[in-house]
């Protein structure tokens, strides 16, 4: 509470005159002092705040792929926008919504009391791969029938979330328990292929799956420690598990239903100058759906009875040796134990035409990583970080049962120069391992000289440079460059070299209180070289793949028009990706590119102090092509989905009326 200085002085003077021997303010004589304004007036609590809006959306697109960027491809749609907060005493509620009602949108409600919390959420996302695809086969139930038609290859994901938590301080310890549940439904159609009457066909297979996931746990925190016990589970179900050709054998199996469970214990303890963190996670995964076809399956066996157990353990210790030096150590262990029963299955090989009995292979893996790292402040504004990591992997029933990898990494951060920040990161790694041996159980048809890239000997070099410059308060610039190279020097066949390099930048400029600008861009190149053998011996051809990705954009916003009622904005971006493939002695492959231009123009007009009208216009020009696509009937005996490329213009207008609480 604040009192006028003159009033306090007067009161103290009166007290001093009447009681010169006392310094107790409670004994002051206040009979002549006006204390009417001494009462503390409570601050006015705003119970409701935020913004609520309703949007009308009109979209003009001749290709459903436009929904990937615009969030909607239908001609007319209404949507809800919200960011509201309500607070009273210790209770608060927040409601958020963005494009709710459109194909891609979300909403969330958070309610928090002093101890109890509740969360509700919904999210919808539409992803379209190709529109108006020409298919010669349709799927009815679990049957494949010859029926030409059009289909859109797309996936619609809808996710519903429910969560609650309760927290309270007991015995000088903060306790929190929580429970969360999510239900995900995915529908649509995807491109797939099978063998029908000894001929390959492509068709659109329906998507209709659900995934339920849940999590619950107990957290506790004391003055220098935290701990948590938690459980996570999931259940996946597929309504299209089998695809049949009439009364004949099954043509194709879908993703089988499965479930997973995981129990975790996590703890942290903070000493005077040290910090210790540990986690232990035990997991189980099961797959018990019946086989869609029992041909070749041992008598009496109806399902895989798949079971995998996992164990993860992590331990990290860090110690601050001095004001400038900090040292850390970490151990990370992961184990995957496949407990699926081994059975003898009868397999028919099409080349050569023969049958043989084979066993399913239960792959077991384990990974152990040890790391030592440190942080040292060399000088004011100059910090060095570095470390060493050793990774050991073991895997059963594969061409290489053990790999060993060493990584050295370091970084420098320099911030001492006014308005400049510099960062440099570098890494070198080398991987080798046990003898590389192909066997009948691992790679019967592989050339003995072939090396799989994730198991082969490899030397890796990486570095990254970043610069941030703020010449004055209104201008900020960022630039980053990265380079990585993998060298598979001991691989005669397979991937022999790969490179990944590129840069990105961003710029923001606030010209004055009304005008701002921003710009950004990036380019990335990925190059790889691999050797192969047509004669199933030493290398007799080399293939090179060069992928490039680019984007650039800029925008501006002008506030303060029409007596600070109107704001205008414009954003533009261009994206392009391209892939070039060539094989020695052969004509280079054809075009595999995609690009798009995107424009966003918007205006915001304040109708009143609380009401605003917003207009958003979006435009997209999109094009892609793939040389590998083959029209239906072009190759005798091959049934395809035709040309899946997209080439379209799309426009969208959104009008939003919003009210500020």
N, C-alpha and C positions, 0 to 999 in steps of 0.2 A: 504494500500500500504506500502511496506517495502523499505527503502532507506539505502544504506551503511552508517554505523556510521561515517566513515572518511569523506564522502562527506558532511554530515550534519554539522559535527564539523568545517570543512573548511569554509562552508558558514557562520556559526555563527561567526567564528573568523574574517572573512572579514567584516561582518556587524558591529561587535563591534569596529573594528579599524577605520572604516569610520564614524560611528555614535555612538559615545560612550554614548551620552545622550538618545538614543532610544533603547527600547527593542522590537520594532515591527518587526516581522520577514519579513513582507511584504516590509520593507524598506532595507532589506539586499542587499548587492552588490554581484550579482551572475554573473558578467561579465566573470570571469575567471573559472567558474564552468561548467563542462560538464553535461548538464541536459538531454542528449539523452535517458538515461535509466530511467528517472523519470516517463515516461508515464506508466499508469496502463494497463497492458495487460489483456484483458478479458479472463476468464477461458473458456476452450473449453467445450461446452455443448454436452454431448452424447445424440444424438437424439433417437437412437434405442438401446435397450439392451435386454438381455434375451436369451432364448433357444427355438428352434423349432425342433421337431422331428417327424419322420414317423416310425411306427412300423408295422412289419409283424408278425402275430400271428398264430400259429398252435396248435390246441388242440386235444388231443386224450382221449376221455372219453366215457365209455359205459353206462353212466347214465346222464341225463340232470340236475340232482341235483347238479352236479359239477359246474354249472354256478353260484351258490350262492357264491362260493369262488373265482373262476377263472374269473368270469365276462363274460364268453363266453363258449359255448359248441359246436360250429360249427368247422369243421376241419381247415378252412382257413379264415383269416380275416385281414384287414388292419385298423390301428388306428392312430389317430393324437395326439401328445403330444405338449404342448406349454405353455410357460410362458414368454410372450413378453411385453415390455414396450416401449412406444414412448413418448417423451416429447419435446416440443418446446415452449419456452417462458412460458405462463401460461397454455398451453393446454397439456393434457396427456391422453394416451390411454393404457390400459392394456388388453391383451388377454391371457386367461388361458384355457387349455384343458387337460383332462386326459382320456385316452382310448376312445376318441371320435370315434365312428364307431362300437364299441363293444356293446354287449347287455347291459352292465352296464358301463356307462361313462358319462362325463359331460363337458360342455364348458361355458365360460362366457366372455363377452366383456364389459369393463367399459371405458367410455369416459367422461372426465371431462374438462370443460373449467373454466374460472374465475368465471362464474356465473351459467352456465348450465351444467347439467350432463345427461348421457344416459346410460342405462344398458340393455344388451341382455343376456339371459341365456337359456341353454337347459340341461336337465338331463334325463337320461334313466336308469332304474333299472329293472332287471329281478330277480324274486324270484320263485324258483321251489320247490313244495312240494313233488311231486312223478312223476316218469316217467313210461311210458308204462303201464298205468293203464287199466285193462280189465273191460269195461263197457258193460252192456247188453242193455242199452238204449242210444239213441242219441237225441239231441235237434235240430230240424229244424225250424227256425223261432221262433214261440211261441208254437210249438207242440212237445210233447214227443212221440217218436216212438221207437218200439222194434227193435233194430238193434245193434248187437254186434260189438265191435270194440275196438281200443286202443286210449287212450287220455293221454296227459300230463297235470297234475294239476299244473298250473303256473299262475303267474300274471306279466304282463309287464306294467310298469308305465313310461309314457313319459310326461315331464313337460316343458312347454315353458314359459319364463318370459320376460316381457318388463317393464322397469321403466324409469322415468325421474324425475329430480328435478331441482329447480332453487333457488339460494340463493343470498342475497344481504344485505348490511348494509344500513338501512334507519333510520334516526332520532336516531342515536347512538344505534340502535337495530339491531341485526342479525336476518334476516328473511329467512325462507326456506319453500318452498312448494314442494310437491312431489306427484307422482301418480305411482302406480304399478298395473300390470295386470299379471295374471298367468292362464294358461290353462293346465289342467291335464287330460290325457286320460289313462284309465286302461282297458286292455284287457286280455283274458286268459280263464281259466276254474277252477272251484272249486268244491269240493265234497259237495254234499247235499243229502237230502233224502225226501221222501214223501210217502203217502199211495196210492197205486194203486190197485184197485179191492180188497180192504180189506187186502192187504198184504204190508209190508214195503219193499221199494226198495231204494238202493243207486245208484246215478248216478252223472255224471259230468255236471254241469250247466255252460253255457257260462258267461263270464264277459265282459261287454261292457258299461262302464260308463264314463262320463265326469264331471269334476268339474271346474267351472270358479270362480276365486276369484279376487277381486280388492280392492285397498286401496288408499286413498288420504288424504292429511292432510296439515296443516299449522303449522309451528313451529316458535317460537320467543324466543329470549334470550337477556336479558339485563345484566347489571352489576351484579345484585344479584338475578335475577329471570329467570325462563324459563316457557314456556307455549306451549300447543299443542292442536289443535282441529283436529280430524281425523274421517274418516268413513271407515268401512270395510264391504264388502258384498261377498256373495258366492252363486252359483247356481249349484245344483247337478242334473244330468239327467241320467236315466238308460234306455238303449235301450232294455232291457229284463225285462219288468215289470210283465209279466204274463206267466205262463206255463200251457198249456191246454192238455187234453187228447181227441183229436178229437173234436166232437161236445158236449162232456159232460162238466160238470162243471169244473171250473179252479182247477188245482191241487195245485198250489203254487203261491204266490205273491212274486215279487222281491222287492228290496229296492225302495221305492217310491221317485219320484223327490221332491226336497225341496229347499228352499232358506232361507238365513239368512242375516240380516242387523244389523249393530252395529255403534253407534255414541259415541265418547269418548272425554272427556275434561280432560286435565292433566295440573297441575300447580305445580311449586316449587318456594319457596322463601327462601333465605338465609339471616338470621339476623347476628348480630355480633358474637353471640355464639350459635345460634339456627338454625334449619332447619325445614321447614314445607313443606309437600308434600301431595297433594290431587288428587284424580281421581274419575270421575263419568262416568259410562258406561251404556248406554241404548241399549237394543237389542230386535230384533223381529225375530221370526222363523215361516215359513209358509210351509204347506204341503197340496196341493190341487189336486193331481192326482186322477183320477176317480178310483173307486173300480174295481178290476179285475173280481169280481163276486158279483152280487147284491142279491144273495140268503141270506135271513135272514135280509136284510137291509130294513128299513122302506120305504114305498112307497114315491117316489119323491126325495129320497136322493141318490145322485150319487157319492159323495166324502166326505172325512172326514171333510174338511174345517178346518184343524188343524192350531192352532195359539198359540204360546207361547211367552210371553213377559218376558224379564229379566232385572234386575236392579242391578248394582254393584257399590258400593261406598267404597272408601278407603281413610283413613286419617292417616298420621303419623307425629308426632312431636318429634324432638330430641333436647336436650339441653346439652351443655357442661358446667357442673357446675364448674369444675376446670380443671387444666391441666391433671389430671389423671382420672377424673370421668365424664362419659357421660351417660345420662338417655334418654330413648325413650319410647313413647307411640303410640299405633296403634289401629285403629278400622277398621274392615273389614266386610262389609255387602253385602250379596248376596240374591237375591229374584228371584224366578221362578214362574210366574203366568200363568197357563194353561187356555187359553180362548177358547179351543175347545168346540163346542156345544155338549151338552149331548143328546144322542139318545138312543132309546130302540131297541136293536138288538135281533133277535131270534137265540138262540144258541142250537145246538144239542150236547148233551153229549153222548159219546160212552159207558160210564160206570157210571151210568146205562143208558140204551137206553131210553132217554126221552128228551123232548125239554122244554126250558124255556126262558123267556124274561129277558135279562140282559142289564145293562147300561154300556157304556164306562166310564172309571174312569179318571177324569182329575186330575192328581197329581200336587199339589202345594208344593213348598219347599221354606224355607228361612233359612239363616245361618248368625249368627252374632258372630264375634270373637273380643275379647278385649285382648290386650297384653301390658304388662309393662316389659321392659327389660333395662339392664344397662351394662356398660363396665367400669372396674376399673383396673388401673395399680397398683398392689400391691407393686411391686419393679421393679428394672431394669431387663427387660427380662421376667417378670412374669405378665401376664394379665388374669384377670378373667372376664367372661361374664355369665349372667344369666337372668332369667325372668320367668314370669308367664303368661299363656294364658287361657282364659275361652271361650269355644265355645258352643253356643246354636243353636240347629237345630230344626226346626218344619217342619213336612210333613203331608199332608192331606191324608185321605183314605188309611191308612196303619196300620199295627199291633201296631205300637208305634208312637204316634204323636209328641213326643218331646224327645230329648236327650240332656243331659248336660255333657260337658267334661271339665276337668281341667288338664292342663299340667304345670309341673315345669321342667325347663331345665337350665343347667349350663355347663360351659366349662372352662378349664384352658389351657393356652399356655405358655410354658416355653422355652425361647431362650437364656438365660444368659450363659449357659454352652457352651464353645467353640466347634464348629463343631457338636453340638447336637440341635435338635428341638423336643420338646415333646408336644403332644396335647391330652387332655382328654375331652370327651363330655359325658354327662349323661342326662337322661330324665325319668321322671315318670309321668304317666297320668292315670286318672280314669274317666270312663264314666258310667252314669246311666240315668234315665229318667222317663217318665210317665209310667202308668200301661201298661203292655203288654197284649193286647186284640185282639184275632183273631175275624174277622167278615166276613159276607158273601161277603162284597165288597172288602175285602183285601186278605183273604187266606182261602177260604171255605174248602179246602181239607187238611189244615195243622193240625197236632196234636197241641192241645192247650199248650203242654209243649215245643214245638219246638221254638227255638230262632234263628232269622236271625243274622248272625255274625256282619253285619254293623249297627244293631240297639240294640244288646244285651249289657248288662252290661259287662264292660271289664276293667281290670287293665293292664297297659302296662309299661314295664321297658326296657330301652335301654341304652347302653353305647358304646363308641368307643374310642380306644386308638391308637394313631399314633406316630411313631418315625422316624425321619430322621437323618442320621449320615453321615458326610463327613469327614472321618479321614484325608484325604489329598485332594488336589485339583483335582486329577485324579479319585477319587473314591467317589461314592455317593450311599447310601443305604436307602430304604424306607420300612417301615413295618407298617401295619394297621390291627387291629383286631376289630370286631364288634359283638355285641350280643343284641338280642331283644327277649322279651317274652311277649305274650299276654295271659292273664288268664281270661277265661269266667266262673268264679266260680258259677254264678247263673243260668247257662244254664244246664238243665237236658237233653235236646235233642238238637242236633246241634253241632257246633264247641265248644269244651271245652278248648282247649289249643293249642297254636302254638308257635314255636321257629324258629328264624332265626339267625344263627351265622356263622362266617367264618373269613378268613384272606386273605390278599394279600401282595405281596412284589415285589420290583423291585431293580435292581442293575445295575449300569453302571460304566465301568472302562476304562480309556484311558491310555493304557500301555505306549505308546510313541506317537510321531507325526504320526506314520503309523498304529498302531494297536489299535483297540478298541473292547471291549466286552460289552454285556448286557445280562441280564437274568430277568425273571419275572415269576410270578405264583400266583395262588389263589385257594382257596377252599371255598365252601359255602354249608351249610346244612339247609334245611327247613323241620321242623317236625310239624305235626299236628295230633290232636286226636279229634274224633267226636263220639257222641253217637246217636244211632238210635233205633227205635222201630218197629219191624216187626208186632207186635200185635196191633199197633195204641194206645198204652198206655204208660207205663213207659219204660225206656231204657232196652232193652234186648240184645243189641249187641254194641260193640265198634270197631271202625275202626281207624287204624293208617296208615299214609302216611309219608314216609321218602324220600325226594328228596335231591340229592347231585349233585354239579357241581364243576368241577375241570379243571384247565388249567395250563400249564407250558410251558415255552419257553426259548430259548437262541439264541444268535447270535454273530457274529464277523465280522469285516471288516478290510482288510489289504490294505493300500494305499502305493504307492511308489515303486511298482514293475516295472521292465523294464524301469529304468531311469525316474521314476515318471509318466509313461504313463498308467500303468495298476493298477486297483483296483479290489479286489475280496471280495465277501461277502457271508455269509451263515446264514440263519435263520431257526430255527426249532421250532414247537409248537405242543402240544398235548392237545386235549380237550375231556372231557368225562362228560356225564350226566347220572344219573340213578334214577329211581323211584321205591320204594318198597311199596306195599300196602298189608295190612293184616287185616282180620276181625276175631274177637273172635269166636272160635269154627269152623272156616273154614280154608281150605288150603290156604296159601298165594298166592296172584296173581302171574302171570308169569313175565317174563323179560320185562322191558320197559327201554331200554338203547340206547345210541348213543355215538360214539367216532370217532375221526379222528386224523390222523397224517398229518402234513403239513410241507413241505420242500421248501425253497426258496433259490436258488443258483444264484448268479448274478456276472457279470464281466463288467467292464467299461474300454475301451481302447481309449486313445486319439490318433486319426489318425494324426491330426494337432493341431495347437494352438486353432482352433475354431471347428473342427469336432471331434465327439466322436461316437464310436460304442458301444452299450450296448446289452448284452445278458442276458435274464432272463429265468430261468427254474423253474417251479413250479410243485410240486407233492402233491397229496392228496389221502390218503387212508381213506375211510369213511364207517361206518357201523351203522345201527340202526335197532331196532326191537321193535314191540309193541304186547304184548300178547293179546290185545283186538281185533286185526284184525282177521276176519273170512273169509275164502275162500268162493267164490260163490258156493252155493249149499250144503255147509256143514250142514247148518240148514235148514230143509224143510220150504219153504215159504219165506225165507229171501234172497233177491238179494243184493249182495255186490259188491264192486269194487275190490275184491281180496286182495292180499297182497300188501300193500303200502310201505313196508320197502325198504331201499336202501342199497346196498352192492357193492362198486365199487372202482376202481383205476382210477385216472385221471392224465394226464400229459399235460403240456402246455409250449411251447417255444415261446419267444417273442424276436425278434431282432429289435433294434431301432437305426436308424441313426439320430443323432441330430447335430444341428449347433448352435454355440454360437455367438450371434451378437456382 
